[in-house]
Amino acid sequence: MRVSAKTEYACIAMLELAAQYGSNEPVRIRKIAERHDVPPRFLVQILLQLKGAGLVASVRGAAGGYHLIKPPQEVSLGQVMEVIEGSSDENGQTSSASPDSPAVKVLLQAWQEVSVVQRKMLESITLSDLLDRVTRYPNDLQLKYEYGIMLFEQNRIHEAIQQFQASQRNAQRRIQSLFYIGRCFKAKQQYDMAIDQLQQAVAELPVMDDTKKAVVYELGTIFELTGRAEEAMDCFKQIYQIEIGYLDVATKVEQGYKST
């Protein structure tokens, strides 16, 4: 079975929308593109195609994006693929050899039967089924990380923590997982544990790159919330010395100097 990049991206986008179904929060194209390393312009075309087929709807404005029209359990993988690739015609299989050859006729019939089975299977797999599979893949830590983000964005914090605690075993996702665990504890107002997680992430990041800036900034905001002004200022100053225009660190640092 051959699946084009366009079809794969369409299925990924639909899964992202399915994960947010019922949250009343549309999913932005930029978020899907960043999470899955998909060209945003490509996603724009794909989602417009899915919208034209009546599978998704768009919301305009600064907080706009896309959302599913039907519940995930009512949308099949086959439907999504058909929108992108067009309906398959199992009777349209041709051969380069003589069509009158008995061997060719048997082969064509076999290929048609396989095509019918494949189509029925794709129609039987729903977006809801695929989301459920994510939770049943204990060894796929990347999936757990992505599912954790979906849960976090739905404010299902307790469940999100479970996914991130597992996904931190993935070396490539360890820092991001610690970062999100810290954010989860912050959301639960368990600030001491949030600080522990974020400090652990900072200790493992040798260079002040974009990832470390995000972690240090989050750590600083928690220090602010807990009245630890000096430690908060130290975090913001670390970023300020590298990138003065990062979020509102300039304002925080400069106001801090004025108040001393």
Legacy VTK file of the C-alpha trace (Angstrom):
# vtk DataFile Version 3.0
C-alpha trace
ASCII
DATASET POLYDATA
POINTS 260 float
0.000 0.000 0.000
1.430 3.325 -1.062
0.518 6.446 0.899
1.512 9.844 -0.457
3.015 12.528 1.759
-0.103 14.630 1.211
-2.374 11.845 2.427
-0.154 11.197 5.450
-0.217 14.894 6.385
-4.002 14.961 5.992
-4.386 12.006 8.357
-2.017 13.609 10.884
-3.993 16.857 10.758
-7.274 15.005 11.241
-5.884 13.165 14.258
-4.829 16.481 15.793
-8.345 17.836 15.284
-9.841 14.613 16.630
-7.799 14.928 19.814
-9.283 18.402 20.383
-12.855 17.461 19.487
-15.331 18.727 22.055
-12.893 21.195 23.609
-14.354 24.171 21.699
-10.805 25.194 20.882
-9.879 25.211 17.184
-6.466 23.849 16.246
-4.073 26.209 14.499
-2.209 25.144 11.406
1.049 26.427 12.874
0.716 24.114 15.860
0.217 21.045 13.660
3.106 22.074 11.408
5.545 22.595 14.288
4.605 19.405 16.095
4.968 17.158 13.065
7.483 19.073 10.931
5.003 19.596 8.097
5.241 22.609 5.718
2.479 25.052 6.812
1.602 26.006 3.230
1.053 22.352 2.435
-1.281 22.030 5.425
-3.292 25.075 4.332
-4.078 23.407 0.998
-4.877 20.069 2.644
-7.240 21.539 5.254
-9.031 23.580 2.603
-9.563 20.339 0.687
-10.879 18.606 3.804
-13.118 21.595 4.493
-14.520 21.401 0.974
-15.356 17.755 1.616
-17.300 18.654 4.756
-14.973 16.946 7.217
-13.658 20.076 8.954
-14.711 23.658 9.554
-12.625 26.773 10.038
-12.838 29.537 12.633
-11.550 32.986 11.762
-9.752 35.443 13.980
-6.673 35.563 16.187
-7.757 32.447 18.064
-9.006 30.755 14.938
-8.121 27.462 13.361
-9.862 24.245 12.358
-12.073 21.694 14.084
-13.838 18.473 13.167
-17.468 18.683 12.105
-18.312 15.102 13.079
-17.245 13.134 16.173
-13.976 11.171 15.696
-15.840 7.860 15.861
-17.836 8.864 12.781
-14.854 9.693 10.557
-12.892 6.837 9.018
-9.355 6.722 7.741
-10.807 5.663 4.405
-12.902 8.825 4.195
-9.895 11.055 4.770
-7.788 9.203 2.219
-10.580 9.288 -0.353
-10.840 13.068 -0.065
-7.134 13.480 -0.788
-6.551 10.681 -3.289
-9.980 10.334 -4.829
-12.155 7.232 -4.806
-10.396 4.045 -5.827
-11.902 1.920 -8.586
-11.134 -1.694 -7.917
-12.330 -2.582 -11.395
-9.892 -0.191 -13.008
-6.794 -2.342 -12.584
-5.024 -2.848 -15.915
-2.147 -4.956 -17.146
0.705 -4.363 -19.520
0.400 -7.964 -20.701
-2.290 -9.429 -22.915
-5.714 -9.025 -21.266
-6.839 -12.262 -22.887
-4.250 -14.322 -21.050
-5.825 -16.531 -18.359
-2.882 -15.820 -16.043
-3.371 -12.078 -16.433
-7.102 -12.372 -15.763
-6.458 -14.321 -12.553
-3.886 -11.800 -11.373
-6.181 -8.855 -12.103
-8.984 -10.526 -10.180
-6.674 -11.164 -7.223
-5.510 -7.535 -7.186
-9.124 -6.345 -7.311
-10.013 -8.564 -4.347
-7.084 -7.194 -2.363
-8.184 -3.651 -3.217
-11.707 -4.334 -1.940
-10.404 -5.761 1.349
-8.016 -2.838 1.775
-10.776 -0.313 1.195
-13.113 -2.014 3.671
-10.365 -2.109 6.286
-9.616 1.590 5.899
-13.313 2.367 6.175
-13.524 0.375 9.404
-10.740 2.325 11.166
-12.002 5.550 12.716
-10.106 8.522 14.075
-11.342 7.514 17.513
-9.805 4.059 17.041
-6.448 5.618 16.171
-6.492 7.893 19.221
-7.237 4.887 21.420
-4.258 3.045 19.953
-1.914 5.769 21.159
-2.651 4.823 24.759
-2.063 1.157 24.001
1.482 1.618 22.706
3.527 1.563 25.931
6.821 1.303 24.059
6.163 4.131 21.615
7.402 7.019 23.713
7.090 9.549 20.885
3.370 8.801 20.668
3.064 9.179 24.424
4.761 12.581 24.228
2.409 13.761 21.464
-0.611 12.388 23.285
0.554 14.130 26.451
0.566 17.472 24.627
-2.963 16.839 23.390
-4.123 16.057 26.930
-2.325 19.115 28.330
-4.029 21.382 25.811
-7.385 19.901 26.828
-6.547 20.664 30.485
-6.534 16.957 31.309
-3.500 17.548 33.472
-3.388 14.360 35.531
-3.533 12.180 32.406
-0.969 14.372 30.649
1.521 13.926 33.494
1.285 10.146 33.123
2.161 10.380 29.435
5.085 12.773 29.957
6.487 10.710 32.807
6.669 7.797 30.384
7.918 9.800 27.388
10.881 11.244 29.311
12.512 7.849 28.801
12.863 8.841 25.152
16.256 10.569 25.010
15.093 12.857 22.197
12.010 13.961 24.141
13.379 13.930 27.678
13.880 17.685 28.065
10.537 18.568 26.494
8.841 15.978 28.703
10.403 17.448 31.847
9.332 20.897 30.668
5.733 19.795 30.247
5.709 17.923 33.549
6.812 21.175 35.167
4.010 23.046 33.408
1.517 20.402 34.519
2.567 20.708 38.163
2.335 24.474 37.785
-1.239 24.106 36.509
-2.005 21.988 39.599
-0.354 24.700 41.756
2.200 22.158 42.954
4.962 24.699 42.534
7.718 22.894 44.437
7.483 19.877 42.144
7.227 22.109 39.086
10.478 23.802 40.106
12.182 20.431 40.620
11.278 19.273 37.112
12.305 22.497 35.418
15.594 22.744 37.312
16.377 19.199 36.265
15.747 20.151 32.634
17.934 23.267 32.950
20.784 21.206 34.420
20.751 18.947 31.381
20.860 21.799 28.852
24.416 23.087 28.401
23.635 25.863 25.917
21.118 28.700 26.164
19.227 27.755 23.006
15.503 28.277 22.364
14.598 25.201 24.399
16.568 26.313 27.434
15.173 29.841 27.184
11.638 28.436 27.347
12.477 26.270 30.367
14.328 29.048 32.228
11.529 31.523 31.506
8.901 29.096 32.833
11.039 28.555 35.921
11.248 32.306 36.413
7.474 32.726 36.244
7.019 30.076 38.934
9.571 31.784 41.166
7.512 34.962 40.683
4.318 33.169 41.677
5.928 31.839 44.834
7.429 35.156 45.931
11.023 34.206 45.174
11.799 37.463 43.391
15.603 37.199 43.372
15.561 33.730 41.837
12.974 34.858 39.291
15.124 37.839 38.327
18.171 35.591 37.977
16.274 33.448 35.453
15.113 36.435 33.425
18.594 37.983 33.444
20.089 34.781 32.029
17.796 35.113 29.020
18.160 38.907 28.842
21.921 38.593 28.384
21.437 36.279 25.401
18.263 37.606 23.778
16.944 40.911 25.053
13.822 40.670 22.898
12.660 37.314 24.266
9.014 37.638 25.325
8.802 40.215 28.153
12.150 39.566 29.849
13.386 43.072 29.030
10.433 44.604 30.854
10.856 42.285 33.822
14.591 42.874 34.144
14.463 46.626 33.669
11.579 47.013 36.129
13.523 44.882 38.572
16.503 47.224 38.423
14.271 50.268 38.932
12.698 48.761 42.033
16.083 48.131 43.725
LINES 1 261
260 0 1 2 3 4 5 6 7 8 9 10 11 12 13 14 15 16 17 18 19 20 21 22 23 24 25 26 27 28 29 30 31 32 33 34 35 36 37 38 39 40 41 42 43 44 45 46 47 48 49 50 51 52 53 54 55 56 57 58 59 60 61 62 63 64 65 66 67 68 69 70 71 72 73 74 75 76 77 78 79 80 81 82 83 84 85 86 87 88 89 90 91 92 93 94 95 96 97 98 99 100 101 102 103 104 105 106 107 108 109 110 111 112 113 114 115 116 117 118 119 120 121 122 123 124 125 126 127 128 129 130 131 132 133 134 135 136 137 138 139 140 141 142 143 144 145 146 147 148 149 150 151 152 153 154 155 156 157 158 159 160 161 162 163 164 165 166 167 168 169 170 171 172 173 174 175 176 177 178 179 180 181 182 183 184 185 186 187 188 189 190 191 192 193 194 195 196 197 198 199 200 201 202 203 204 205 206 207 208 209 210 211 212 213 214 215 216 217 218 219 220 221 222 223 224 225 226 227 228 229 230 231 232 233 234 235 236 237 238 239 240 241 242 243 244 245 246 247 248 249 250 251 252 253 254 255 256 257 258 259
